[in-house]
Each structure stands twice: as structure tokens, then as C-alpha cells.
Amino acid sequence: MTRILVVEDEPGIALGLQDDLTLEGYEVEVARDGVTASQRTREATFDLILLDVMLPKKDGFQVCRELRRNGVATPIIMLTAKTHEAEKVMGLELGADDYVTKPFSPAELRARIKAVLRRASADDLDVYRFGDVEADFRRFELRRGGRAVGVTPIELKLLACLVRHRGAVLSRAQLKDEVWGTDFAMTDRVIDTHVANLRKKVEPEPAAPCFVVSVRGVGYRFDG
């Protein structure tokens, strides 16, 4: 059974989410503050986390940042009453997989959950295909139109990182941490160079990319 951790401090909303998702067949646990949420993710395994932004003790942004820095890849959907674009960008930049603004309909949230879970299950595949590209991450091979393409391990790791977080904006710092490691010194220009090299191998038109997309002032997003 798919396990969901609901992190919400408003009792009425938490109970409503728990009841609705339980009826959908999910196993649901509720945490009422950020500290408890962080603790539960260390003690148990969840398939998805619904994470409110405004929480006591530790807010949702802090929880999300902490989980991703600790290598927790569990999909996260952030819930918030805030509507400012900067808030959404911040959540996605910290590693959230999706963002739902309150008030939301139960049907919308259920659809978002199913979509995120589908993407997460696809991340378990050894091979990922988009356009005329086939990336075999297990064998570290890249094919385009059925023909082998020379690719470096770093370029394949960069592509794997973007694919894992497809649809979400990743900052250069996040790419650096996931691809090169947190202790590796890396400038933004070097990361941009690797992205440009990757685009030459996977994009129909590298100068007008449709898969590895730039998000001005933030970083990159994979659409594929």
C-alpha cells in the first residue's frame, strides 16, 4: 500500500486530507509540525509527502531543504496559502516535486498525487526515452535515432539528475550537489558548459532547446 505522510498543523485540514486519501486506498500518517515530520522521515519510509509551508517549529521550506540535503528522494508536494511566484520557485528549487495552493479541490490534489507517483515510479527505470533519444543509465550509454552517441559519465549523471526531477526547476547549486557532490568546488560557468555540451547530444536544435530548458535567474528544467 502506498504510504503518504501529511504534514499539516491545521487539525481540520489534516483530518480532511487523511480521510480523503484513506478512502482512495492510501495509508496515511499525519505530522503536525516540521520537527516531527523530519523525525518520521528518518524512522519510516514513505512514498510521498504532502508538506505544508507554514508549520510550527520548522517550516516546510526548512523540512524540504533538510530532506534533500540528507539524500531523501521521496516525492514532495508542497501545500501553501501563499500565491507569490517566488514562493513556488523557492519550493521547487529546494527539491519539491509539485506545488498546490490553498484552497484546492480534493480532486485536483488526488490528480497531482497520482501524477507525482507516476513520475517517481518511472525514476526506477534503467532506461529513459524522450524524443529520439534513449538513455541507458545502467550501462552509461546514450543512443539517438538508434545510433550510439559519445557521452561522458558527468553528462549522463547530469541528464539522470534532470530526468529524476523532470518538470521541476533545479538551481545550479542543486545540480552541483547531486552530480558532483556537496564537497566539490564548481562554478556556475562550468555547469553551464556541461549543460551546453549535453544539449548538443540530446536536443534537435541545441540553440533552441525543448528538453533541457533554461529558467532565467533560477537554473534548468527538464521537459521530456
SERO-4910 file (N, C-alpha, C, O; in steps of 0.05 Angstrom, whole numbers):
BEGIN
 pado doro    nc1    nc2    nc3   cac1   cac2   cac3    cc1    cc2    cc3    oc1    oc2    oc3
  Met    A     17    -24      0      0      0      0     18     25      0     37     27     15
  Thr    A     10     44    -17     25     69    -19     22     85      7      0     90     17
  Arg    A     45     94     19     45    108     44     50    138     40     69    145     26
  Ile    A     32    154     51     34    183     48     37    196     76     22    190     94
  Leu    A     56    214     79     59    229    103     47    257     98     57    272     81
  Val    A     26    264    113     14    290    111     25    308    134     22    301    157
  Val    A     38    329    126     50    348    146     33    373    146     37    390    129
  Glu    A     15    376    165     -4    398    166    -12    403    195    -20    384    209
  Asp    A    -10    428    203    -16    435    231    -45    443    236    -53    444    260
  Glu    A    -60    449    216    -88    456    220   -104    430    222   -106    415    202
  Pro    A   -116    424    245   -130    398    250   -151    392    230   -153    369    221
  Gly    A   -168    412    222   -189    407    203   -179    398    176   -189    379    164
  Ile    A   -158    412    166   -147    405    140   -133    378    141   -136    362    123
  Ala    A   -118    373    163   -104    348    166   -123    324    166   -119    304    153
  Leu    A   -145    327    182   -165    306    183   -178    301    156   -183    278    148
  Gly    A   -185    323    143   -197    321    116   -180    306     96   -189    289     81
  Leu    A   -154    313     96   -135    300     78   -132    271     85   -132    254     68
  Gln    A   -130    265    111   -127    238    120   -151    220    111   -148    198    101
  Asp    A   -175    231    116   -199    216    109   -201    212     79   -207    190     70
  Asp    A   -197    233     64   -200    232     35   -180    212     22   -187    196      5
  Leu    A   -155    214     31   -134    197     19   -136    168     28   -130    150     13
  Thr    A   -146    164     52   -151    137     62   -173    124     45   -170    100     38
  Leu    A   -193    139     38   -215    128     21   -204    122     -7   -215    104    -21
  Glu    A   -183    135    -15   -171    130    -41   -153    105    -41   -142     97    -61
  Gly    A   -149     94    -17   -133     70    -15   -105     74     -6    -89     55     -7
  Tyr    A    -98     98      3    -71    104     12    -69     99     43    -89    102     57
  Glu    A    -46     91     52    -40     90     81    -30    118     89     -9    127     79
  Val    A    -43    131    107    -37    159    113    -28    163    142    -41    152    161
  Glu    A     -7    178    146      2    186    172      4    216    173     11    228    153
  Val    A     -3    228    196     -3    257    198     19    266    218     22    255    240
  Ala    A     34    287    210     52    300    228     43    329    230     36    341    210
  Arg    A     43    340    255     32    367    259     52    389    260     45    413    263
  Asp    A     78    383    258     99    404    257    123    394    242    126    370    236
  Gly    A    141    413    235    164    406    219    184    388    232    196    371    219
  Val    A    187    392    258    207    375    272    198    345    272    214    327    267
  Thr    A    172    341    277    161    314    277    163    302    249    170    278    246
  Ala    A    158    318    228    160    308    201    188    299    194    191    277    183
  Ser    A    208    315    202    236    307    197    242    281    211    256    264    200
  Gln    A    233    279    236    239    255    251    226    230    239    238    209    237
  Arg    A    201    233    230    187    209    219    199    200    192    199    176    187
  Thr    A    210    219    177    223    210    152    249    196    157    259    181    140
  Arg    A    260    200    180    285    185    188    277    157    198    293    138    196
  Glu    A    254    155    210    246    130    223    230    111    205    231     86    209
  Ala    A    217    122    185    200    105    168    203    113    139    214    135    133
  Thr    A    193     96    121    194    102     92    167    109     82    147     95     87
  Phe    A    165    131     67    140    140     55    144    141     25    166    145     14
  Asp    A    121    139     10    122    140    -19    117    169    -29    125    175    -51
  Leu    A    106    185    -11    101    213    -19     96    230      7     86    220     27
  Ile    A    104    255      6    100    273     28     84    298     19     92    311      0
  Leu    A     61    303     33     46    327     29     55    346     51     51    342     74
  Leu    A     69    368     43     83    385     62     73    413     62     76    428     42
  Asp    A     59    421     83     50    449     86     74    467     90     94    459    103
  Val    A     73    492     80     95    510     84     95    523    112    116    524    125
  Met    A     72    532    120     70    546    146     66    526    168     44    517    174
  Leu    A     88    518    181     87    498    203    100    509    228    118    526    226
  Pro    A     92    500    251    106    507    276    133    492    278    136    471    267
  Lys    A    151    504    293    178    493    300    197    493    276    220    501    280
  Lys    A    188    485    252    205    485    229    187    487    205    170    470    201
  Asp    A    191    507    187    172    510    165    178    490    143    198    476    143
  Gly    A    159    489    124    161    469    103    185    472     85    197    452     76
  Phe    A    194    497     81    218    501     65    243    488     79    259    475     66
  Gln    A    245    492    105    267    481    120    266    450    119    287    437    116
  Val    A    242    439    122    239    410    121    248    399     94    263    380     93
  Cys    A    238    412     73    245    403     46    275    404     41    287    386     30
  Arg    A    287    427     49    316    430     45    331    409     60    350    397     50
  Glu    A    323    403     85    336    383    101    334    355     89    354    341     89
  Leu    A    310    348     80    307    322     68    324    318     44    338    297     41
  Arg    A    325    338     26    341    335      1    371    335      8    386    320     -5
  Arg    A    379    351     27    408    351     34    416    324     46    439    316     44
  Asn    A    397    311     59    403    285     71    399    261     52    400    238     59
  Gly    A    394    268     27    391    247      6    365    234      5    362    213     -8
  Val    A    344    245     18    317    233     17    304    241     -9    299    265    -13
  Ala    A    298    222    -26    287    228    -53    257    225    -54    246    227    -76
  Thr    A    244    220    -31    215    217    -31    201    241    -44    208    264    -38
  Pro    A    182    236    -63    169    259    -76    155    276    -55    143    267    -36
  Ile    A    156    302    -60    144    322    -41    125    340    -57    133    352    -77
  Ile    A    100    343    -47     82    363    -57     78    383    -35     69    376    -13
  Met    A     84    408    -41     82    429    -21     54    441    -22     43    446    -43
  Leu    A     43    446      2     16    459      5     20    486     18     33    488     39
  Thr    A      7    506      7     10    533     19    -13    551     11    -25    547    -10
  Ala    A    -18    570     28    -38    591     22    -25    614      7    -40    631     -3
  Lys    A      1    614      5     15    636     -9     12    632    -39     12    610    -50
  Thr    A     10    655    -53      6    654    -82     29    668    -97     28    669   -122
  His    A     48    678    -83     70    692    -96     87    672   -112     94    651   -102
  Glu    A     94    680   -136    110    663   -153    137    655   -141    146    633   -144
  Ala    A    148    675   -126    174    670   -113    173    647    -93    192    631    -91
  Glu    A    150    644    -80    147    623    -60    147    596    -74    160    576    -65
  Lys    A    134    594    -97    132    569   -112    160    562   -123    168    539   -122
  Val    A    174    582   -134    200    577   -145    219    567   -123    235    549   -127
  Met    A    217    579    -99    234    571    -77    229    542    -70    248    526    -66
  Gly    A    204    534    -67    198    506    -61    208    487    -81    220    466    -74
  Leu    A    205    493   -107    214    475   -128    245    475   -129    257    454   -134
  Glu    A    257    498   -124    286    500   -124    298    483   -101    320    472   -104
  Leu    A    284    481    -79    293    466    -56    289    436    -61    300    419    -45
  Gly    A    275    428    -81    272    400    -87    244    389    -87    240    365    -89
  Ala    A    224    407    -82    196    397    -83    189    388   -111    200    399   -131
  Asp    A    171    368   -113    164    358   -139    139    372   -151    136    372   -175
  Asp    A    123    384   -134     99    398   -143     91    417   -121    101    417    -99
  Tyr    A     71    434   -128     63    456   -111     34    460   -114     24    465   -136
  Val    A     18    459    -93    -11    463    -94    -18    486    -75    -10    485    -52
  Thr    A    -33    505    -85    -40    529    -70    -68    525    -57    -87    518    -71
  Lys    A    -70    531    -31    -96    530    -17   -112    555    -25   -101    577    -29
  Pro    A   -138    552    -27   -154    528    -24   -152    511    -50   -152    522    -72
  Phe    A   -152    485    -47   -151    467    -70   -174    447    -68   -184    442    -46
  Ser    A   -181    436    -90   -202    416    -90   -190    389    -85   -168    384    -94
  Pro    A   -204    371    -71   -194    344    -66   -187    330    -92   -168    315    -94
  Ala    A   -204    335   -113   -200    321   -139   -173    330   -151   -159    314   -163
  Glu    A   -167    357   -149   -142    367   -160   -118    355   -146    -99    346   -158
  Leu    A   -120    354   -119    -98    343   -104    -94    314   -110    -71    305   -113
  Arg    A   -115    298   -112   -113    270   -119    -99    266   -146    -83    248   -149
  Ala    A   -107    283   -165    -94    281   -192    -64    288   -190    -48    275   -203
  Arg    A    -57    308   -174    -29    316   -172    -13    293   -159      9    287   -167
  Ile    A    -25    281   -138    -12    259   -125     -7    236   -144     15    224   -144
  Lys    A    -27    228   -160    -23    206   -178     -2    213   -199     14    195   -207
  Ala    A     -1    238   -208     19    246   -228     47    244   -217     65    234   -230
  Val    A     50    254   -192     77    253   -180     86    225   -174    109    218   -178
  Leu    A     67    208   -165     74    180   -160     82    166   -186     99    148   -186
  Arg    A     68    172   -208     75    160   -234    103    168   -242    119    152   -252
  Arg    A    110    194   -239    137    203   -246    158    189   -228    179    181   -238
  Ala    A    151    186   -203    170    173   -184    175    144   -192    197    134   -190
  Ser    A    154    130   -200    157    102   -208    173    100   -233    188     80   -236
  Ala    A    171    119   -251    187    119   -275    217    123   -269    234    114   -285
  Asp    A    223    136   -247    251    140   -240    266    114   -234    290    114   -234
  Asp    A    251     93   -229    264     67   -223    273     53   -248    287     33   -246
  Leu    A    266     64   -272    274     51   -297    303     55   -302    314     76   -296
  Asp    A    316     35   -313    344     37   -321    347     52   -346    368     65   -351
  Val    A    326     51   -363    327     65   -389    305     86   -391    283     80   -383
  Tyr    A    312    109   -401    293    130   -404    293    141   -433    315    145   -444
  Arg    A    270    144   -445    268    152   -473    253    178   -475    233    182   -462
  Phe    A    263    196   -492    249    221   -498    258    230   -526    281    227   -533
  Gly    A    238    240   -541    245    247   -569    256    222   -583    244    201   -582
  Asp    A    279    226   -597    292    203   -610    316    193   -593    334    179   -604
  Val    A    316    201   -568    339    195   -550    332    172   -531    309    170   -521
  Glu    A    351    154   -527    348    132   -508    372    133   -490    395    129   -499
  Ala    A    368    138   -464    389    139   -444    389    114   -427    369    109   -413
  Asp    A    410     99   -428    412     75   -411    431     82   -388    455     81   -391
  Phe    A    419     89   -365    435     98   -342    450     75   -329    470     79   -315
  Arg    A    440     51   -332    453     27   -320    479     21   -335    500     15   -322
  Arg    A    479     23   -362    502     17   -378    518     42   -385    539     41   -398
  Phe    A    508     66   -377    521     91   -383    525     94   -413    547     99   -423
  Glu    A    502     91   -428    502     93   -457    480    112   -465    459    114   -453
  Leu    A    485    126   -487    465    144   -499    462    138   -528    482    135   -543
  Arg    A    438    135   -537    432    130   -566    413    150   -576    395    159   -562
  Arg    A    417    158   -601    399    177   -613    392    166   -641    410    162   -658
  Gly    A    366    162   -646    358    151   -671    369    123   -675    374    114   -697
  Gly    A    374    109   -652    385     82   -653    415     80   -655    426     58   -654
  Arg    A    428    103   -658    457    103   -661    471    113   -634    461    130   -621
  Ala    A    493    100   -628    507    107   -604    518    136   -606    528    144   -627
  Val    A    516    150   -584    527    178   -582    548    178   -560    543    169   -538
  Gly    A    571    190   -566    592    192   -546    583    211   -524    576    234   -529
  Val    A    584    202   -499    575    218   -477    593    212   -453    601    189   -449
  Thr    A    599    233   -438    616    229   -414    599    220   -390    575    226   -390
  Pro    A    611    207   -370    596    200   -346    583    224   -333    561    222   -323
  Ile    A    597    247   -332    585    270   -320    561    280   -335    541    287   -323
  Glu    A    562    279   -362    539    287   -377    515    269   -373    492    278   -371
  Leu    A    521    242   -370    499    224   -365    488    227   -336    464    225   -332
  Lys    A    506    233   -317    496    238   -290    479    263   -289    459    265   -275
  Leu    A    488    283   -304    473    308   -306    445    303   -318    425    314   -308
  Leu    A    444    288   -339    418    281   -351    401    265   -332    377    270   -330
  Ala    A    413    246   -318    398    230   -299    386    247   -277    363    243   -269
  Cys    A    401    266   -268    391    285   -247    367    301   -257    347    304   -243
  Leu    A    370    311   -281    348    327   -293    323    310   -297    301    319   -293
  Val    A    327    285   -307    304    267   -311    290    260   -285    266    260   -284
  Arg    A    306    255   -264    294    248   -238    275    270   -228    255    265   -215
  His    A    283    295   -235    267    318   -224    252    332   -247    246    355   -245
  Arg    A    246    316   -268    233    329   -291    208    345   -284    192    336   -268
  Gly    A    206    368   -296    183    385   -291    189    406   -269    175    425   -266
  Ala    A    210    400   -253    218    419   -231    243    434   -239    260    425   -254
  Val    A    244    459   -229    268    475   -235    290    469   -215    285    468   -191
  Leu    A    314    463   -225    337    457   -208    357    480   -211    364    488   -233
  Ser    A    366    490   -188    386    510   -188    413    498   -195    416    473   -194
  Arg    A    432    514   -202    459    504   -208    471    492   -183    486    472   -185
  Ala    A    464    503   -160    475    491   -135    464    463   -131    479    445   -122
  Gln    A    438    459   -137    427    432   -134    440    413   -153    446    390   -146
  Leu    A    444    421   -178    457    404   -198    485    397   -189    494    374   -192
  Lys    A    499    417   -179    527    412   -169    527    392   -147    543    373   -147
  Asp    A    509    394   -127    508    376   -105    501    348   -113    513    328   -104
  Glu    A    482    345   -132    473    318   -139    492    304   -159    496    280   -158
  Val    A    504    320   -177    521    308   -198    550    306   -189    563    286   -194
  Trp    A    560    328   -177    589    328   -170    593    322   -140    615    314   -132
  Gly    A    573    327   -123    576    323    -95    578    349    -80    586    369    -91
  Thr    A    571    348    -54    570    373    -39    597    384    -32    600    408    -26
  Asp    A    618    368    -33    645    377    -26    661    386    -50    685    392    -47
  Phe    A    649    385    -74    664    391    -98    660    420   -106    637    430   -108
  Ala    A    682    435   -110    681    463   -118    674    464   -147    687    452   -164
  Met    A    654    480   -154    644    481   -182    632    509   -187    615    518   -171
  Thr    A    641    522   -208    629    548   -215    605    545   -232    601    524   -246
  Asp    A    588    565   -232    564    565   -249    571    562   -279    557    548   -294
  Arg    A    593    574   -287    601    574   -315    608    545   -324    601    537   -346
  Val    A    621    530   -306    628    503   -313    603    486   -316    600    470   -335
  Ile    A    583    490   -298    558    475   -300    544    483   -326    533    465   -340
  Asp    A    543    508   -333    531    517   -358    544    504   -382    531    497   -402
  Thr    A    570    501   -381    585    488   -403    577    459   -406    573    450   -429
  His    A    574    445   -384    566    417   -385    537    415   -396    531    397   -412
  Val    A    520    433   -388    493    433   -398    493    438   -428    478    425   -443
  Ala    A    509    457   -437    511    463   -466    521    439   -482    510    433   -503
  Asn    A    540    424   -471    551    400   -484    529    378   -485    527    364   -505
  Leu    A    514    375   -463    493    356   -463    471    362   -484    461    345   -497
  Arg    A    464    388   -486    444    396   -505    452    388   -534    435    381   -550
  Lys    A    478    390   -540    487    383   -567    482    354   -574    480    347   -597
  Lys    A    479    338   -553    476    309   -557    447    299   -555    440    277   -564
  Val    A    429    316   -543    401    306   -539    380    325   -552    357    316   -555
  Glu    A    388    349   -559    368    368   -569    367    368   -600    388    367   -613
  Pro    A    343    369   -611    340    372   -640    353    398   -650    367    398   -670
  Glu    A    349    419   -634    361    445   -640    374    456   -614    361    468   -598
  Pro    A    400    450   -610    414    458   -585    411    488   -578    410    495   -555
  Ala    A    409    505   -599    407    534   -594    379    542   -585    374    563   -574
  Ala    A    359    524   -590    332    529   -581    322    503   -567    304    489   -578
  Pro    A    333    497   -544    327    472   -530    298    468   -523    284    487   -514
  Cys    A    288    444   -526    260    438   -518    259    417   -495    238    413   -483
  Phe    A    282    405   -489    283    386   -467    297    397   -442    285    399   -421
  Val    A    322    406   -445    336    418   -423    333    448   -426    347    462   -441
  Val    A    313    459   -411    304    486   -414    317    504   -392    318    497   -369
  Ser    A    325    527   -400    336    547   -381    313    562   -368    294    570   -382
  Val    A    315    567   -342    296    584   -328    312    608   -317    327    605   -299
  Arg    A    308    630   -330    325    654   -325    326    660   -295    305    663   -282
  Gly    A    350    664   -285    354    672   -257    351    649   -237    354    654   -213
  Val    A    344    625   -246    340    603   -228    358    579   -234    375    571   -218
  Gly    A    354    568   -258    371    544   -265    359    531   -289    355    543   -310
  Tyr    A    355    504   -287    347    489   -310    323    470   -303    320    463   -280
  Arg    A    308    464   -324    285    446   -320    285    426   -344    290    433   -367
  Phe    A    279    401   -337    277    381   -359    247    376   -366    231    370   -349
  Asp    A    241    380   -391    214    376   -402    216    353   -422    223    357   -445
  Gly    A    208    329   -413    210    307   -432    197    282   -420    197    261   -434
***
